[in-house]
Amino acid sequence: MRVLGIETSCDETGVALFESGRGIVAEALASQTAVHAPFGGVVPELASRDHIAKLGPMVRHVLAEAAVRPEELDAIAYTAGPGLIGALMVGGAYAAAMAYALGIPAVPVHHMEGHLLASRLEAEPPAFPFLALLVSGGHTQLVDVEGLGRYRIVGETLDDAAGEAFDKVARLLSLPYPGGPALAALAESGDPARFAFPRPLRGQGLDFSFSGLKTAVRLAIDAERAAGRLSDPMRADIAASFEAAVVETLADKCRHAVASIGRERLVVAGGVGANRKLRQTLEALGREQGFDVYYPRPALCTDNGAMIAHAGACRAAAARREAAPGIVARPRWSLEELEPPAEPVRPVREAVTEAR
């Protein structure tokens, strides 16, 4: 089975081709950083326009690189939500039109399910069941995963997501857009013990809150600026101390969730999952507590077409071709609303082994 995946949920255009027995055979990703940098954040209308301009050429490029003709595709998967409504409509309209022309199914994919399953593209995929920490710019959730489409959210943020907090603090420190990676880079040279920022909701269930932490950082920045001490080394100390507070908070919630739910595997997914400090801390926690930690390679942590193509392939068996496929675009969409597909899908590597 060959499935073309299209990702246009926010500010990155991703296209990839998944093939059963081979995995991802071709992919392309276009960032909109230069488009949104002058505004310090994503401008939805500009994001939609950029997707329109780039999507067609990227699809042709991926198909050419894979040496696959459109007529050889079995399904078109696209991000149907959550995300920016205009950006979702661009990918959905393109996928629906292409699927209709080829007479194949258009498969709407939940963006966070794509992230959730991305680690199953790796050489050693996690087996079901597992606990997942989904950390991105818009989501911070702990999800109990019993199987494909069988998700239960056991903890989530009450306000800002971890990635959102990274971006907001980065702006307070006058760092360039996108702020999260810039802040993590600055933190490398800072002292994480310089500021005693709060660890929100520590020991209080499995939910998260980062708004108060962001406020504490703002007050510290204002105080250091007023005292004339906001030098580059001080900014690095603030960044390191903030990063330490976020990482320790995430790790503490994971520790309690694994213990209370009884899972032996923890999957980390989403853009913040690429953070080096977070990975090191969770790996150490896993060794200490006796559970395995899985995460996709950094390139699969951020938004990309590969995770959508793969998730679409997992769902394609249950998809059907419609005479005039509708476009699914849901800016808000809970993982718990999803259902298992008609047929179970094995990890990519199992299919590859059998094909050989």
Sequence and secondary structure as in RCSB ss.txt:
>XXXX:A:sequence
MRVLGIETSCDETGVALFESGRGIVAEALASQTAVHAPFGGVVPELASRDHIAKLGPMVRHVLAEAAVRPEELDA
IAYTAGPGLIGALMVGGAYAAAMAYALGIPAVPVHHMEGHLLASRLEAEPPAFPFLALLVSGGHTQLVDVEGLGR
YRIVGETLDDAAGEAFDKVARLLSLPYPGGPALAALAESGDPARFAFPRPLRGQGLDFSFSGLKTAVRLAIDAER
AAGRLSDPMRADIAASFEAAVVETLADKCRHAVASIGRERLVVAGGVGANRKLRQTLEALGREQGFDVYYPRPAL
CTDNGAMIAHAGACRAAAARREAAPGIVARPRWSLEELEPPAEPVRPVREAVTEAR
>XXXX:A:secstr
 EEEEEE SSSEEEEEEEETTTEEEEEEEEE HHHHGGGTS  HHHHHHHHHHHHHHHHHHHHHHHT  GGG  E
EEEEEESS HHHHHHHHHHHHHHHHHHT  EEEEEHHHHHHHGGGGSSS   SSEEEEEESSS EEEEEEEETTE
EEEEEEBSSS HHHHHHHHHHHTT  SSHHHHHHHHHTTS TTSS    TTTTS S B  HHHHHHHHHHHHHHH
HTT   HHHHHHHHHHHHHHHHHHHHHHHHHHHHHHT SEEEEESGGGG HHHHHHHHHHHHHHT EEE   GGG
TSS HHHHHHHHHHHHTT    SS      SS  GGG    SS    HHHHHHHH 
